[in-house]
Amino acid sequence: MAGKQRSYHDAPDPSDESPLSVAVTARDRDVMTMVRRAIERNDVMLAYQPVMQMAAQDRPAFYEGFVRLVDETGRVIPAGQFMPTVETQEIGRVIDCLALDMGFNALRHDPALRLSLNMSARSIAYPRWTRLMRRGLAADPTAGERLILEISEASAMVMPDVVSVFMRQLQPAGVAFALDDFGSGLTSFRHLRDFYFDLVKIDGSFIRGIADTADNQCLVAALIGIARQFDMLVVAESVETAADADWLARAGVDCLQGYFYGAPTATPPWAVPETRIAV
């Protein structure tokens, strides 16, 4: 007897799911559970990594604040292990809110601090996030000019027109904007011209080992040229060796960030008095 034919509109047969898809679904479910529980316990923090000025490598130009979660075993979980799963969900907006609130607290603690925070373009229209932004800027008249918001290429291109309007609205408050993971996404020259980015952060995949990689040297030189055309400062991410730092210095980047200069640490900059921020 012929097997039963399935309609295009039939629900998928669970037996059709591959072991890989089942495993991915289970992993994502576990990640969401871990994130929700960490937020409920308020086990959320910022880890700070210095971004060094090329012109004065003994002092950071600013710090980047990376959001971290602490799971039930006490392990510190970096954003890369949970944000890809939650970034499109409302819980991703909640994490952006927590990061922004912690960022404003850090700026209030240290009036010399300049801090960058990652955000998703999807948070622009999230009411809680916009309230926190307005409140933080109103509470400290210097906070705006000391705050840098980092938006990845992929996130910016989800809603480029909305991002452009948002950036224009915050410009009077002095907030700066960084295009994160520059070179890894699909930002067109037209949108790059219309955006209001003050700096670009070249994706670390092009930076690691650049001193010995001719192809990456060519690509990074081109990215630096594009940034200069649009009057944007250039930050090289994932700088891990002296050789790479030397090559990037000769190439003309403005700032360097990576483990060669310091790993992200939960110790706030104001708790290390010998390290001051150049302003």
DRENTIBA-764772 format. One record per residue (C-alpha): residue number from 1; z negated, x negated, y negated. Coordinates in steps of 0.02 Angstrom, whole numbers. Layout:
 num     zz     xx     yy
 NUM      Z      X      Y
...
This chain:
 num     zz     xx     yy
   1      0      0      0
   2     44    -67   -173
   3   -101   -127   -278
   4   -163    -24   -423
   5    -67    -57   -583
   6   -169    -86   -738
   7   -123    -10   -904
   8   -110   -121  -1059
   9   -255    -21  -1128
  10   -368    -43   -976
  11   -528   -138  -1004
  12   -519   -315   -937
  13   -578   -337   -759
  14   -733   -449   -761
  15   -662   -537   -609
  16   -519   -598   -721
  17   -639   -705   -824
  18   -627   -889   -787
  19   -785   -988   -747
  20   -756  -1082   -910
  21   -752   -924  -1018
  22   -908   -860   -932
  23   -996  -1025   -965
  24   -941  -1026  -1149
  25  -1002   -848  -1173
  26  -1170   -890  -1095
  27  -1185  -1048  -1201
  28  -1147   -953  -1362
  29  -1276   -821  -1315
  30  -1406   -955  -1286
  31  -1365  -1037  -1453
  32  -1384   -872  -1546
  33  -1552   -842  -1462
  34  -1613  -1016  -1508
  35  -1558   -995  -1689
  36  -1639   -824  -1708
  37  -1804   -885  -1636
  38  -1806  -1040  -1745
  39  -1778   -933  -1900
  40  -1915   -811  -1847
  41  -2035   -958  -1830
  42  -1973  -1032  -1995
  43  -1928  -1191  -1900
  44  -1790  -1235  -2023
  45  -1780  -1392  -2129
  46  -1666  -1503  -2230
  47  -1629  -1682  -2177
  48  -1576  -1795  -2321
  49  -1442  -1930  -2312
  50  -1401  -2045  -2459
  51  -1226  -2052  -2531
  52  -1208  -2223  -2610
  53  -1115  -2267  -2769
  54   -983  -2399  -2743
  55  -1025  -2473  -2912
  56  -1212  -2485  -2874
  57  -1242  -2486  -2688
  58  -1429  -2511  -2706
  59  -1451  -2334  -2772
  60  -1389  -2166  -2707
  61  -1273  -2064  -2817
  62  -1345  -1910  -2731
  63  -1414  -1849  -2566
  64  -1336  -1726  -2446
  65  -1456  -1599  -2372
  66  -1412  -1556  -2192
  67  -1491  -1400  -2118
  68  -1588  -1430  -1957
  69  -1675  -1313  -1835
  70  -1822  -1354  -1723
  71  -1815  -1272  -1552
  72  -1964  -1213  -1447
  73  -1982  -1385  -1367
  74  -1993  -1472  -1536
  75  -1818  -1546  -1531
  76  -1729  -1559  -1698
  77  -1558  -1478  -1682
  78  -1420  -1533  -1802
  79  -1305  -1404  -1881
  80  -1155  -1463  -1782
  81  -1236  -1393  -1625
  82  -1259  -1216  -1689
  83  -1156  -1182  -1846
  84   -987  -1168  -1756
  85  -1062  -1026  -1654
  86  -1149   -932  -1796
  87  -1038   -975  -1946
  88   -941   -810  -1940
  89  -1096   -704  -1903
  90  -1223   -635  -2025
  91  -1351   -757  -1956
  92  -1239   -894  -2027
  93  -1262   -816  -2198
  94  -1451   -815  -2171
  95  -1445  -1002  -2133
  96  -1346  -1033  -2293
  97  -1480   -936  -2388
  98  -1620  -1038  -2312
  99  -1529  -1201  -2352
 100  -1500  -1147  -2532
 101  -1681  -1096  -2555
 102  -1743  -1262  -2483
 103  -1618  -1354  -2591
 104  -1682  -1274  -2752
 105  -1861  -1315  -2697
 106  -1810  -1497  -2675
 107  -1730  -1501  -2848
 108  -1890  -1430  -2924
 109  -1997  -1561  -2838
 110  -1896  -1708  -2904
 111  -1815  -1690  -3076
 112  -1713  -1848  -3043
 113  -1639  -1783  -2880
 114  -1456  -1738  -2863
 115  -1421  -1643  -2703
 116  -1271  -1576  -2608
 117  -1281  -1429  -2489
 118  -1155  -1362  -2366
 119  -1106  -1180  -2378
 120   -978  -1063  -2302
 121   -855   -972  -2413
 122   -911   -815  -2322
 123  -1080   -828  -2410
 124  -1004   -805  -2583
 125  -1010   -616  -2569
 126  -1175   -609  -2472
 127  -1299   -520  -2588
 128  -1453   -620  -2535
 129  -1364   -786  -2562
 130  -1300   -737  -2734
 131  -1475   -678  -2786
 132  -1548   -845  -2730
 133  -1416   -938  -2829
 134  -1449   -840  -2988
 135  -1637   -857  -2968
 136  -1629  -1044  -2935
 137  -1518  -1078  -3084
 138  -1626   -971  -3198
 139  -1789  -1053  -3143
 140  -1734  -1230  -3189
 141  -1606  -1260  -3326
 142  -1566  -1432  -3252
 143  -1540  -1373  -3073
 144  -1358  -1325  -3094
 145  -1302  -1495  -3154
 146  -1396  -1577  -3010
 147  -1325  -1464  -2874
 148  -1166  -1497  -2776
 149  -1098  -1363  -2659
 150   -993  -1428  -2514
 151   -860  -1313  -2442
 152   -753  -1370  -2297
 153   -565  -1359  -2302
 154   -564  -1234  -2159
 155   -692  -1123  -2245
 156   -608  -1131  -2416
 157   -443  -1075  -2342
 158   -520   -918  -2266
 159   -521   -839  -2441
 160   -448   -963  -2567
 161   -434   -840  -2711
 162   -616   -786  -2694
 163   -672   -967  -2685
 164   -574  -1011  -2841
 165   -652   -869  -2942
 166   -826   -913  -2877
 167   -807  -1094  -2930
 168   -747  -1045  -3103
 169   -897   -930  -3125
 170  -1023  -1068  -3084
 171   -942  -1202  -3190
 172  -1038  -1155  -3349
 173  -1202  -1186  -3254
 174  -1146  -1364  -3217
 175  -1133  -1341  -3028
 176  -1014  -1467  -2949
 177   -906  -1435  -2796
 178   -855  -1548  -2653
 179   -711  -1517  -2533
 180   -787  -1568  -2367
 181   -691  -1637  -2217
 182   -543  -1676  -2331
 183   -388  -1713  -2228
 184   -442  -1614  -2075
 185   -387  -1442  -2134
 186   -238  -1353  -2205
 187   -270  -1351  -2393
 188   -102  -1338  -2479
 189    -65  -1432  -2638
 190    -49  -1264  -2726
 191   -226  -1215  -2682
 192   -293  -1389  -2716
 193   -223  -1373  -2892
 194   -302  -1201  -2916
 195   -473  -1248  -2850
 196   -608  -1329  -2958
 197   -668  -1466  -2841
 198   -751  -1613  -2926
 199   -748  -1726  -2774
 200   -676  -1738  -2600
 201   -762  -1804  -2445
 202   -636  -1884  -2329
 203   -664  -1827  -2150
 204   -759  -1952  -2045
 205   -628  -1951  -1907
 206   -517  -2053  -2025
 207   -657  -2169  -2080
 208   -739  -2230  -1920
 209   -662  -2397  -1873
 210   -542  -2393  -2020
 211   -552  -2582  -2047
 212   -457  -2604  -1883
 213   -347  -2448  -1882
 214   -184  -2463  -1980
 215   -137  -2280  -1957
 216   -302  -2220  -2031
 217   -286  -2346  -2173
 218   -118  -2269  -2219
 219   -186  -2091  -2209
 220   -343  -2129  -2310
 221   -242  -2219  -2444
 222   -134  -2062  -2459
 223   -288  -1948  -2469
 224   -363  -2058  -2605
 225   -199  -2047  -2701
 226   -199  -1857  -2689
 227   -379  -1847  -2750
 228   -340  -1961  -2898
 229   -192  -1852  -2945
 230   -311  -1704  -2960
 231   -447  -1805  -3050
 232   -571  -1792  -2907
 233   -698  -1922  -2854
 234   -683  -1985  -2675
 235   -825  -1998  -2548
 236   -796  -2080  -2379
 237   -900  -2000  -2240
 238   -959  -2080  -2077
 239   -964  -2259  -2140
 240  -1046  -2354  -1997
 241  -1003  -2539  -2017
 242   -995  -2671  -2153
 243   -811  -2701  -2113
 244   -768  -2519  -2142
 245   -870  -2517  -2304
 246   -779  -2672  -2367
 247   -608  -2598  -2330
 248   -653  -2435  -2418
 249   -717  -2530  -2568
 250   -550  -2619  -2584
 251   -459  -2453  -2561
 252   -549  -2382  -2713
 253   -667  -2247  -2649
 254   -807  -2199  -2767
 255   -950  -2166  -2645
 256   -996  -2208  -2466
 257  -1098  -2105  -2344
 258  -1147  -2142  -2165
 259  -1267  -2225  -2045
 260  -1227  -2396  -2118
 261  -1326  -2340  -2271
 262  -1451  -2225  -2189
 263  -1470  -2085  -2061
 264  -1520  -1910  -2115
 265  -1709  -1900  -2124
 266  -1831  -1757  -2146
 267  -1930  -1866  -2268
 268  -1887  -1795  -2440
 269  -1820  -1919  -2569
 270  -1967  -1888  -2686
 271  -2086  -1945  -2548
 272  -2007  -2119  -2552
 273  -2052  -2182  -2727
 274  -1960  -2348  -2711
 275  -1793  -2257  -2690
 276  -1736  -2175  -2851
 277  -1581  -2078  -2891
 278  -1454  -2138  -3016
 279  -1418  -2002  -3142
